[in-house]
């Protein structure tokens, strides 16, 4: 079997929303470049394919129940992702660098230029996690009162990607001749304007820099709705997934690969990576003890704040009582629907639901020894539930260090994961085919 792929979601100081209360966590780590450098370098020592930065363009102002606002570290005091990864490109040599950016709020020329810049800065290691955003609070930071309807957001995203792909192909690979003798810095015959005129965008082009060192930046996507899955199948190289059980993950994997094939693409060229939060101990008892310690730092008010998005204000409810009915005034996001279905199946109480989902943000939690966690990862990959995993550490850098020190060597012993980097670019790490320049006639060139 082919080797599994590993990414690291390195947002802030970890996924645990109350992790900052742990005395071993650096309180200002999310805004300290030294912290981010350390995390990225640990992931590179662990031979990860990439690090990934999630992002939203607005602070969460939810104060339901009263007093919740101000308790959550998420999104409060974090770098802008592309800026941070540009810095990390200079202190790493192999690991891929994937940033989140929204097609709903940004122009595709701007996005294409930023990601191609990151690609050149890193020597071909850049990736773009394409999101359409979903919150009115984000829209209100970009001059709108409310977010666009979902179908309009995805239509805009499709066109934005089309524009970005076109801009990344405006220069032929050998266009920059830098011919001192004849006085030509580039060959005008090998420059092609885009001249895109679409429903959402008008973009003349070209970009102001050469073609990507890896053909074009890698595209990642995480939408789980029908629109999101269709979009991902069309353009993504990496698809993130939220799956907590192997049977559900297998179904998602099979469906995703079928969608990719239906789009005329090779399913092997799209890597499905479910999120995984590992808690590693030398014994099962130690691992469970670590997880229970994380729960002691979990603020119940934050748990209720998270659930209020689906149930409304639960103040006064018995936390150890049954779940109430869902809200009917708001559409549920796909991730919430998945977690709530499992909660109903398991007859979880209010407390159990937020304890089971809030630290991992709904991703699968693997608790145990390196061997137990490696067993689980191996089973998922060999049973057709994943091509690898996007590791979502509870605490940074502690949880990552545990995984790299103990689980990665176990995966290597089983010949499931690389023992060294054999390539330089992110596209090559993922085993993706080269991007061939389009065939075109030179009469399209220049002005």
N, C-alpha and C positions, 0 to 999 in steps of 0.2 A: 504494500500500500504506500501511497505517497505520504510525505511528512505532513503533520498538522501545522497549521498556521496560528501564530499567537500575536495578538495586539494588546496594548495596554491603554485603558482609559485613565488618563493621568490627571483628571480634573482636580484642581485645588489640593486639599490635604486628605482626600479620600471620599468615598461614597457615603460613609456614615454621616448623616446630617448633624448629629451631636458629637461627632468624633473629636471636635476641638476641645471637648471637656476632659478628654483623656490627658493626664499630665505628661505622657510621653510624646504627644503630638505637638509640633511646632505651631503655635497659635497663628502666626502671620505667614505661614509657609506658602499660602496661595499667592501672595504678593511679593515673595522673596525669590529673586531669580536663582540664588544659590540652591534653594530647595528644589526648584524645577530642574535645574541642571543635574542635581544628584539623582532625582527620580529617573530622568531620561537615560542617564549613564548606567544606572542599575539595570534598566530594561535592556539596554544595549549589551551589557555584560551577560544578560540572560538570553541574548540572541533573538529577541523579539523581532517580528517582521516590522512592527511600527508602534509608535505612540499616537494616541488619538485624543483630541481636545473637544469635548462637548461644549456647547455654548448657547446662551439665550441672550437676547438684546434688551432685557428688562429685568429689574429686580422683582421678586415675588412679594407683592404688598398684602397678601392675604393675612388678615388678623382674626380669623375664625377658627377656633374659639378665641375670645378676647384674651390678649396677652401673648399670642403666638408670634406676632411679628417681632423680628429682631433676634430670634432664637436660632434660626437656621443659617448655617455657614454657606449654603449653596448659592452661588452667584454673587456673594457679597465679598468684594475685595479680590477680584481675579483679573488676570491680564486678558487683553484681546488676543484671541488664539493665533492668528497669523503672525502678529508681532512677536509673540512668545516663541513660536516655532522658528521664526527667522533667527532669533538669538540662539536657540538650541541647535540649529543647523551648524553653528560654528564650533560647538563643543562635542559633537557626535560625528561619526564617520560612516556608519552603515544603516542605522535604524531609520525606517520610514517616518514621515512627519505628516499627520493628517489633521486638518483643522476644519471646524464647522463654519459654514457661512450660508446665509439665507438668500435665496433667489427672489423672495418676496419684497425685500427691502433694498436690495443692491442691484446696480446695473451690471449686466454680464460683462461689459468691457472692463469695468473696474475689477470684478472678481477674476476674470481670466488673466488680467495683468498681474494681480497680486499672487495668484497661485503659480503662474509661470515664473515670477520673480523668486518665489520660495523654492521652486524646482531648480532654478539655476544656482541659487545660493547653496543648496544642499547637494548639488551634483546628481539630481534626478531622484530625489527621495520624497517628493511632495505628493500629498493626496488631499482631495476636497470631499468632505462629508456634506453632501447637498441636502439642505433642509428647506422646507417651505414655511416653517414657523406656524404657530397655532394660537397665540395669545393676543388679546386686544392690547394688553400692556405694551407689547413689543411694537405693534402698529402705531401706538400713541407716541412712541419715541421717533417715528419717522413721518409725522405729519398727518396721520389718519386717525379717525375716531375708533375704527374697528378693523379687525383683520379681514382680508378678502375671503369669500366663500372658498371651501376646500377645492372644488373643481377648478375655480379660476386660479388658485395658487399653483396647482399642478400643471395647468396649461401654461402658465407663466414660466414654471420651472423647466418644462420641456423645451420651450423656446430659448430660455437662457442657456441651457446646456448646448443646444444646437449652435447658438452664437459662440459660446466658449470654444467648442470643438472647432468651429470654423476659424476663429481667431488664432487658435494654436497651430493651424495649418497654413497661415498666410505666407510664411517664409519656407521655402524649400530647404532641405537639410544643408545644402552647400551654398546657400545664398550669400553668406558673409565671406567674401573672398579676400578682403583686406589686402588688396593688390597695390603695394606701394609704387611699383614700377609704372603701372598704367593709370594710377590715381583713382581706382574704384574701391570704395570701402565695402560695398555690396553690389551684387549683380541685379540690376533692375528687372531683368527678365525672369528672375526667380522670386520676385515679390508679387503677391496676389492680394488685391483688395477683397474684402468680404462683401461689402455693399448689401447687407441684410436689411430687408424691409418686411417686418412681420406685424402681428396683431399688437404685441406689447413693446417691441423694441425696433429702433432704426439704428444700425451700427455700420459705419463706413469701414473701419479698420484701416491698416493692419495694426497689430501690436508693435511695440517699439523694441522688441528683443527677439533673438533667434528662437528656433524651434526647441522644444523641451529635450533635455538630455535623455529622457526615457520615452520619447515619442509624444506623450502627453501625460499630465498628472493623473494619478489613479483616482477613480470616482468611488466614493462610498455612499451608502444610503440606508436609512433605517425605518422608512415608513412601513407600517403594518396594515394600513387600510387597503381596500381594493385599489384605489388610485395610487397609493404609495407603492404597492407591490408591482403594479403594472409599470410604473415609472422606473423602479429599480431594475426590473427584468430587462428594460430597454437599454439602460445606460450604465448600470453599476458594475464595478469590478469586485466590490465587497458589499455584502448585505449583512447588516447587523440584525440580530433577532433577540427577542425576549421570549424565552421558552424555559419553563421550570421543570418539565418532565420529558423524558426521552421519547415517549410515544408521540406527544404533541410536537416535539422537535423534529421527529422523523417525518411526520405529516407535512410540517411547514417546509422542510428541506425538499421533499419530493415535489410538492406543489411549486416551490420557487424554481427548481431546476426545470420543471415542465414549462413554466411561464417563460423562462429564458430561452428554451428551445423553440417555443412558439414565436418568439421574436426573431428567429433566424440566427441565434447566437449559440455558441458552444457552451453547454452547461458547466463544463470543467473550467471555463474561463471566468466564472463568477463564484467567489468564495463566500459561503454562508457561515457566519461567525456569531453564535449565540453568546450572550453575556454570561460570565461566570465569576462569582465572588468566592474565592477560596479562603478557608480558615485552616491553617496548617499547624499540626502539633506532632510531637514525637510519638504520642499515643493518642488514641481516640479521646480518652478522658481529658488530656491536655487541650486538644482542639476544641472540645465542647466547653471546657472551662474558659478558653479565650473568647468564644462566642457569647457565653453568658456574661462575661465581663463587658463586652460591647453593649449588651442589652442594659446593663446597669447605668450606662451613660446616656441611654436613649431617653429623651425628654417626652413624657406622655403627651404634653401639650402639642409637641411637633407631630406626634402620631395622629392626634385628633385633627390637626391642621391639614395633614395630608388626606385624611379620610373625608374631611368636610367638602372636598371638591366633588365627592361622589354621593355623600349622604346628607350634606348640610351640617349645621352646628350640632355636635353630639354632646355638648355640655349638659351635665346632669344625667346622662345615660350611664348605666352600669357597664364599666369597661369589660367586665367578665360575663356580660350578657350577650344575647344574640345580635347579629347585624340587623339594622333597620332596613326599610325599603330604600331603593336607590332614588336619587334626585330625578325628576322628570323635566326640569327646566333647562338642563344643559346636556349636550351630546357627550357621551363618554368617549374618551380616546381609546384606541385599540388596546394599549397596554393595560389600562384600567379594567377593561372588559375581561381580559384574560385572567387577571389576578382575582377579580371578583367572582368569576365563575368557579375558580379553584376554591375560594373561600367558602362558597355555598356548598360545594361538594364535600369539603372537609368539616363543615359545621363549625367554622372558627368563630370565636367571640370577637368583639371589637378589638380588644387588646391583642389577641393572636394575629389578627389580620395585619395590624401595623407592625407588630414585632417580626412577622414573617416576611414583610415586603419593604419596609422603609429603609433598612440599612443597605439592602442590595438594589433598591429602586425597582423591585419586582423581578430582578434577574435570578437565575439559579444559584443556590448557595451550596457549596461542597465543603463539608466539615470532616476532617480526618487526618490521618497520617499521609505522608507523601505517596505511599503505595496505594492507599484507598482513593485519593484524589486522582492519581494517574490512572487507576483502574476505571474510574468513572469517565474521565476524558477519553480514554482509549475506546471504551464501549460506545460512547456517543459517536465517535468518528467512524469506527468500524461498522456500526449498525446503520450508517447513513443518516445520522441526525445532525452532523456538522462537518465542516472542513477544518475546523479549529475553533478557537475561542477568543473573545474579547474580554480580557481580564479586567474586572471592575473591583479594585481593592477597597476594602473598608477603610483602612488607614494608610496614609502614605508618609514615609516610605516603608513602614514596618511590614505591612501585609505583602508588599511587593518583594521585599528582601526575603521574607520567609518562602515565598513561591520560587524565586530564582535560586535560592540556596538549596532548597530541598526537593521541590517538585520537578523543576527543569532537569536536573541530573537523572531523576527516575525516568522521565520521558526519554531522555537520551539513551539510557541503558536498554530501553525497549526498542530502540531504533525508530521512535515515533517523532523525533524532533531533531533539527540540525545540531551539529556539534561545532560548526563554525559558519560564518557567512561566506558564501561562495560567489556572491555578486555584490554590486554596489547600489543598484537602483531598487526602488520599492517594487516596481513592476516585475523585476527579475526575482526578488524575494518571494513574490506571490506565485511565481511560475506562469505569468501571463504572457501571451504572445506579443511580439513586437508590433508597434503601431506603424503600419506602412504608409508613407506619404501618398496622397491621392494622385492619380494620373490626371494631368491637366496640360493643356496647350499653352504656349507662352504668350499667345495673343491676349490672354486674360490679364496679363501682368500690369503692375504699376498704375499709372494714371490712364 
